[in-house]
Amino acid sequence: MMDKELRLKIGQMLMAGFPSPEVDTQAKRLIEDFYVGNFALFARNIVNARQISGLCSALSELVCQKTGYAPMLEVDQEGGVVCRLTEGAALLPGPMAIAAAKADAREIGKNCADTLLSVGINSNTAPVLDVNRDAMNPIIGARSFGDTVEAAERYGLGLMNGMRERGMIASVKHFPGHGNVKTDSHLAMPCNDADEKELREIDFAPFQSAFAMGADALMTSHVCFKNYDSKYPATLSHRIMTDLLRGEMGFEGVAISDCMEMGAIRTTYGTGEGAVLAVEAGCDILCFSHTYEAVAEAASALYAAVDSGRISPARIEQSYARIVRLKKKYHLLDVWQPDIEAARAVLYDPVRLEQHRSVSRKSITLVSDEGGIECLKSAKRPAFFAPESLALTGNEDEPKQPTNFSRMAAERFGGTGTVLQLNALDDASRAALLSPDYDVAVLGLYNARFREGQQQILRLLEAQPRPLVVVLLGAPYDAALVQRADAVIAAYEYTPMSVCAALDAIAENEFPGTLPVTLQPIQP
């Protein structure tokens, strides 16, 4: 039977989520039963700065007492719609908006680290280094800096270096690339069928540059690279996670898996066997975002694999040594006690707040205009239509207060604001769309290329004789859906900050942004 010391080391190789904004029974059991040494935090765990500071402090104390090391307390703070902490300056412009604004990503990285560290969060699974080459990629899109290696490197590595400079663990993702696929790995296994030469020149290249700069950590992709390892997705591939990553690319940091409860792993291999395969492949930390049961299954499978000799104690020691080295480098040796007053000063620092608002304003891009902006500005009865925002990835929680473009726009310009169904054209919406009581229509699309209902609404408005302005509240690829509009505006993300920036741009008729991707025909 495995001794306590080895269980402690395996505990450092686990990162877990839990459902509450306080240290609940699940979190306590994870620490007590499996020596879980790291936690992933989501919107469901965060209420405000004071609460999250207390939660981080309590988690830090419990993990330190049980394991001897402070935990990595990790969030996905990519910017844009993937932000767990959104209070004050913690809300960052997202990757594609940063690229559209040609912003100083290093400064944004510093701000990101400052805000997270101030409340006790010490690890960020960002930046995204995926080169988004497929308009129909359902899970990356505007989370990417663009469709070129140069954009991923310029802005992604700037963000990484800014965070590291301030003492934040930055995990580049999703190694070795999640950009050239059409499947959401939260649901099923994506496949990238590019040849090896193309993979090395495009998908792998930003990660190689990050490793050359001394990246400390990465997060894997659950993507099968058919012409590199046709059998296993990257997370479970020894050829990728050891031969390529360690042997060829020379990465010496900590390799963290994407969530092992995602459909790509869970439905294909099972959580327990997936965990064993990931460790055999070369992963150091396995992430479980949701349930106690998934961690229990994985831990039990790892214990059994060590007891049977399938995984050697030396292999566990290898990952443990990397994790401890990282924790020592970032001073995770004792309990963290955030200072809430200092945190509030950082979060509401007017300089940081204005930096982020300025980037958001500079990102707004006029894709096309045939007099639509002037029509809107002079309209006496404009009508605004849009769905509300929603969670972008399967690991996160729905926003507590969804952003509402149509109502925000109506408050700014007058007229009416109608909230549409995300993916349906119902009778009430049809009546509002066909109403004679407006003179200009403004339609907010939110990643409509995946939603037939939004496309039906677009076609209905295009068939009207009145001017039409389309605002793209997600990735700009939706522009290819538009057949007739008097103006098309790219806002890149659906947050209060980006909506305000888009409304400012319309009011001032100033659109400083530049498209960071080449628009391409949409082919499902």
N, C-alpha and C positions, 0 to 999 in steps of 0.2 A: 504493500500500500504506500502511496506517495507520501513523503514527509512534508511537514509544514513549510519548510524553507522553499521547496520546489513549488508548492501551491502559492506561496507569496510571490514568487517570480512570475508564475503564470498570471496571477492577479494584476501585475503591472502590465501585462500584455492585453488587458481587457479595458475597453471604454464603453460605458453604458449610459443610457438615458432613463428617465423616470417621468411620471406624468404630472408632477405637482410643482407649485411655486415655493414649496418648503421641502425640507429633508423628510420625505415620507417613509412609510414602511418599506416600500420597494427599494429605495436608495439604501436604507439601513441594512436590509437583508443582503443586498448585493455586496456591501462592504464586509458584513459579518460572515456570510456563507462562502464567498469566493475571493475575498481580499481585493475586490475591484479597485484598481489604482487610478482610474481616470474617468471623467464624466463628460458627456456631451449635453449641452444645454440648448433648449429650443424656445420658441415663443411661449409655449405653455408653461415654461419655468420662470418667465420674466414678467413682472408686473411694472416695476419702476426701479430707479437706481437704488433707493434705500433697500428695497426688498432683495434685489439680486446681490447686493453687497453682503447682506446678512446670510443669504443662501450660500454664496461662495465661501464665506468665512466658516460656516458650519460644516460644509462638505470638506473643506481643507482640514479642519480640526479632526473630524472623524477618520478620514483617510490617513492622515499623519499618525494618529494613535494606533491604527490597525496595521499599517504597512511600513512606517518609518520614513515615508516620502510624501510630500504634498502632491495632490493630483494635478494632472493636466485638466484644466477646466476649459472645454473647447466649445466654440460656436462656429456656425457658418455666417460670417460677417463679410460677404462678398461685396455688398453695396447694392443699391437698387431694391428690387423686391425680395432679395435674399439677404435680409438683415434681421437678426434676432433681437438685438437691442436697438430701439428706434428713438429713444429719448434724446432730444437736443441734437448735439453734433455727432451723436453715434450713427444717425442716419446718413449714410454716404451715397453719393452718386454711384451708379452701377458701372460695371466694366465697359459696356459699349458706349455709355454716356461719357465716361472719362475719355475714351478714344475719340468720340465725336467732337469733344471740346478741346482736344489736344492738350489736356491738362497735365499738371505736374503730379504724376502718380506717386512719386516718393513722398511728397508732402501729404497727400491723402492717406498714404500708408502710415505715416507718423501720427496723424490725427486719429486714425482707426485704432492704432495701438494705445494711444493715450487714453481714449475713451473707454476701451475695454479693460485695460489694466486698472483704471481708476476704480472700477467696481469689482475687481477681483478675478476677471476672466483673463487667463494667461495664454490661451492658444486659439488661433484662428485657422480654420481650414479654408484658406484663401492665400494667394490669388488663384483664379481659374486660368490655366495656361492652355486650355483647349482651343484649337484653331477651328472655328465653326465654319465648315466648308459646305454644309448641306442646309438649305433653307428649310427643309422639313425635319430638322433635328428638333424633337419635341421637348428636350430637357435642358439644352444649353442655350442656343439662341443668343439673346442679349446678355447672358451671363458671361459670354466670351468678349474679349476686346476687339474681335474682328475675324476676318477670314484669311489673314496672312500671318506668317511666322513673325514678321517684323512687328506687327501690332501686339501680339502676345508677349514678345520679348520686351519691347519698349515700355509698355504700360504695366504688364504683369510683373516683370522683374523690378520695376520701380516701386510698385506697391509692396512687394516682398521685402525689398531692402529698407524701405521706410519703416515697416513694422519691426523688422529685426533690429534696426538702429535704436528703437525705443524699448527693446527688451521683450518683444512679443514673439512667441513661437508661431511661425508662418508655415503652413503645410500647403505646398503647391499641389494642384489637382487638375484633372483626374488622370494620373499617370497610367499609361503613356499616351493618353488622348481620348476624349469623348466627343470630338467635334464632327466626325464624318460618319454619323449614323442616323438612322430613322426611327430608332426604338428607344423608349424610356426604360432605363435599367431598373427603375423602381418597380416596373411591371413585368419585364421579360428580358431575355438576353439580347443585347444589341450586337450586331456583327459589323466590323469594318473590313471590307474586302479589297482595300487598296494593296498594291504590291509592296514588297519590302523596301524597295528604293524610295517609293513615294512616302511610306510611313516614316522612314528615317529623315527624309528631307523636310517633311511638314509636321506630322503629328508628334514625333519624338523630339524634334529639334528644340522647342522652347524649354523642355525639361532638361535636355543636355546643357543648355545655357544656364539654367538655374543651378544645376549641380556644379557647374564650373565656378559659379559665384558662391558656392558653399551653402546651398540650401540645407536647412536643418531637418526638414520633414516633408513628407508627401502623403497624399491620399490617392488610393488606387482607383481605377475604373473597372467596373464589371462588364468589360467589353471584350468580345472574342475577336482577335485580329487573325482572320482566317489564313492569311498568307504568311503569318509569323508563328503562330501556334494554333493549329486548327482544332485542338482538343479542348483547351481550357481558356476561360476568360483571364484577363491580365491578373486579377487578384489571386487566382489559383494556379498561375502558370510559373513553374520553376524557370522556364526559359526566359520569361520576361522579368520576374521579380528577383531572380538571382543572376542568371547568365548575362542578361542585358543590363539590368539596373546596377548590380554590384560589380560584375566582372568587366563589362564593356564601358559603362558610363561612369563608373567609379564613385557612385553614391555611397556615402558612409553614414548617412543620417537614419532617421526612424521612418519606416514605411507603415502607414496606417491604412487599414482597409476602409473602403466605403462601407456603408451599413450592410451588415451581413444578413439583415432581415429583408433586404430588398428582393423583389421577385426573381431577378437574374440569378441569385444564388439559392434562395430558399426553395423555389419551385423546381430547380434543376438538380441541386445536389443535396439539399437539406441543410439545416443550420449547423448540426453537429459535424457531419462529414465535411461541409464547406469550411468550417473552422480549422479542422485538421489539415485539409488540403492547402488552405491559405498559409498556415505556419510552415508546412513542408515546402511551399513555393518560395517563402522568404519574407512574408509579412511579419512585422514586429508587434503591432497593436491591432486588435480586431474590434470593430465598432458595432454596437448594438443599440439602436436608437430608441427602442420602445419597451420591450417586455422583459420581465424577470425570467420567464420561461426560456427565452432564446439564449440568454446568458448562461442559464443553468445547463441547457443542452450542450452548448459549446464547451463550457468548462468541463463538464463530465466527459465529453468526447476527447478533449485534450488530455485529461487525467488518464483515461483509458489508453490513449495512444502512447503516452509516456510509459505507463505500466507494462504495456505489451512490447515495448521496444520499437514501435513504429516511428515515434519521435524520440530522439535521444535527449538526455538531460543537457548535453552540450549545445544542442540546437536551441533549447529554452534559454540557456545561459547567454547565447549569442545575442538574442533579442533583448534580454534583460540588461545586458551590458550597454547596448545602444540607448535604451530608454533611460537608464540611470545617468549615462553621460550627458544626455540632453537635459535631464532635470537638474543636474549639477550646473550645467552651463547657464540655465535660466533661473537658478536660485530657488528651485522647488524642493527645498530641503526642510522647510518648516512651515508652520501655519501662516497663511496670508490673512491679514486683518485690514481690509479696505477702510479708508477714511471717507465717510459719506459726504462731509462738507467739502473736502478736497475734490471728490468725484463730481459733485454738483458744479463746482467752479470750472472743471474741465468740460463737462457736458454742455454748459451754457456759456462757454467762452465765446464772446461775440466774434472774435477773429476766426475761430474754427467754423462757426455757424455760417459766416459770410463766405468763407472759402468754398464750402460745399454748395451753397446756394449759387455762387458765381459759376462754379463748374456746371451745375445743372442748367443755368440760363445759357451758358455758352454751348451747351450740347444740342439745343433744339435746332433741328435741321429742316429747311424747306426743301422737300423732295421735288415738288413742282408747284407752279402757281400761274394760273391764267385769269387773274383778277379776283380770285376767291377771297383773299385776305381783305381787300378793300370792300368787297361785297359784305363780308361779315362785319367789318368795323362800322359800316354805314347802315346796317340792317336795323329796322325798327322792331321786328318781331322774330329774333333768331330762335331756333329750337335746337337743343343739344340732346344727343342720344348716346348712351354708352352703358355697358354692363359695369358692375362694381368689380374691384380687384379681388383676387383670390390667391391662395398659396400656389407657388410655382412648382415646387418639388414635392414628391410623395413623402419626404421625411419631415416636412414642417407642418405646423398647424395653420389653420385658416386665420387670417388677421382678425384681431378683436374688433377693430373698427375699419372695415373695408374703405378704400378710397373711392370717391364718387365723382367722376369727372363731370357728368352732366349737370349735377347740382352745383358743383363749384363754379362751372362755367356760367350757368344761369345767374348765380349770385354776382359774378363779375360783370357780365355784359347785359343782363336783363334777359327777357324771354322766358322760355320754359325749359325745364330739365327733366328728361324721362329716363328712368333706370330700366335697362333692357335685361332680359334673361341672358345668361352667359352663352347659351347654345340653343336658343329656341326663338321662334317668331310667334308669339302668342297673340290672341285677339286684341288685348289691350294695347300692346305695342304696335300692332298693325294699324289700329285706329289713330294712334298718336302720330305715326309716320305719315299717314295719308291725310291728316288734318289739313284744312285750308288755312289754318290760323297762324302760319309762320311764313317768313319770306326767305330765310336762309337756313339750311340744315347743316349741322355739324355732327359728324358721327365719329365716336371714339371706338376704334377696333382694338381688341385685346387678343393678340395671337389668333386671329380669325382663320388663318390657314388650316387650323386643326378643328374648326367649329363651323359646321354647315349652317347652323342657325344665324350666325353673324354674317355669313356670306349672303344668305337670303335677304337679310335686312339691307345690306349694301346694295344688292341688285334692285330692291324696291325703291331706295332713295335715288339710285342712278337713273331710274326710269321717270322720276319726277322732273318737271320743267324748271324747278327752282335751283338756285346755286347750291352746290354741295362742297363742304370742306371735310376732309377726312384726317383725323389725328390718330397716329399709330402709337398706342399706349404700351405696346410690347416690342418685340423685335421688328425692325423695319422691313423685313421680308414680305409683310402683308401688303406692301405697296404694289406688289405684282398682281394682287387680286383686283385692284381698282381699274375699272374700264372707263369710267367717266367721273371726273371730279374737277372742280375749279381750283382746288389747292389740296396738296397732301403734305402733312407735317409729321416728322418723326420725333417722338419724345423718348423712345427707347425703354421706358419703365413706367410702372403705374404706382407712384407714390405721391403723397401730398406735395413734396418738394418739386417733383418733375411736372406735376399738373400745374402748380403755380408758375413754374418757369415757362411752360408752354403758353399759358394764358398771358403772361407778360410779353412773350415774343409776339403773339397775335396783336395785343394792344399797341405795341410799339412798332410792329411790322419790321422786326429785326430778328434774324435767324442766323446766328453765328456758326452753327454746327456744320460739320462735314460728315457725310456718310462713311463709316469705317468698313463697310462691306460693299461688294458689288451685288446689286439686285439681280436676281436670277429668276427665270420662269419657275413657277411652283409645279412640281411633278410629284403627286402623292405616291 
